[in-house]
């Protein structure tokens, strides 16, 4: 339940920050968040490939300050991705895109929320093992 409430709190906070324009989604914002997201993807992919050969990236799975910090940074990047999702929805609505695009927008938001939820679960697991 902690992970669910934390995810809902992150969603509500990011929605508030986006609606009040405290966070402005510019091209630079999108580029920086996309680059950070791709970096996280590469790290996850590398960890997966290494695990296929029996190696493990211990800094990801051990309850150390480094792994907890990495998890917090990943949650922040995932949260910033919600801003991109909100901007896409707003721009698509203003442009009058076809009705089927609502599914793409909803899929983007749900995917980001699942990523946040899983990363919050990972963070809570790391904190409880300490």
C-alpha positions, -999 to 999 in steps of 0.1 A, spaced: 0 0 0 29 23 6 40 20 -30 5 27 -43 1 58 -22 35 70 -31 28 66 -68 -5 84 -65 12 112 -45 38 115 -73 11 116 -99 -9 142 -81 22 163 -74 34 162 -110 -1 170 -123 -3 200 -99 32 212 -110 22 209 -147 -12 225 -144 1 255 -124 30 258 -150 56 255 -123 72 229 -146 72 240 -182 77 212 -208 100 228 -234 121 211 -261 151 212 -239 132 196 -210 120 168 -233 156 162 -246 171 161 -211 145 138 -197 146 115 -228 184 113 -225 182 104 -188 155 78 -196 176 63 -223 206 61 -199 184 43 -174 172 19 -201 208 12 -211 218 5 -174 188 -19 -170 196 -36 -203 232 -40 -193 222 -55 -160 199 -79 -177 225 -90 -202 251 -94 -175 226 -115 -154 223 -139 -184 260 -147 -180 259 -151 -143 273 -116 -134 253 -92 -113 255 -54 -109 257 -54 -71 253 -16 -68 217 -20 -81 205 -48 -58 224 -43 -25 209 -20 2 237 6 0 235 44 -1 245 42 -38 217 19 -48 191 39 -28 204 71 -44 202 55 -79 166 44 -72 156 79 -60 171 94 -92 152 69 -113 120 78 -96 126 115 -102 133 108 -139 102 87 -142 82 114 -125 95 140 -150 83 117 -178 48 123 -165 53 160 -175 60 149 -211 29 127 -210 8 156 -198 22 179 -225 15 154 -252 -21 151 -240 -26 189 -239 -10 195 -273 -29 166 -289 -62 179 -275 -55 214 -288 -45 201 -322 -77 181 -325 -60 148 -332 -81 117 -341 -100 99 -313 -77 68 -314 -48 89 -302 -64 90 -267 -53 54 -263 -17 63 -271 -18 91 -245 -34 68 -219 -9 41 -226 19 65 -221 6 77 -187 -1 42 -175 33 29 -186 50 58 -167 29 51 -136 37 14 -137 74 23 -140 71 47 -110 53 21 -90 78 -7 -97 107 17 -88 90 28 -56 86 -9 -47 123 -14 -54 132 16 -32 110 3 -4 126 -31 -7 161 -16 -5 151 5 25 135 -25 44 166 -46 38 188 -21 55 
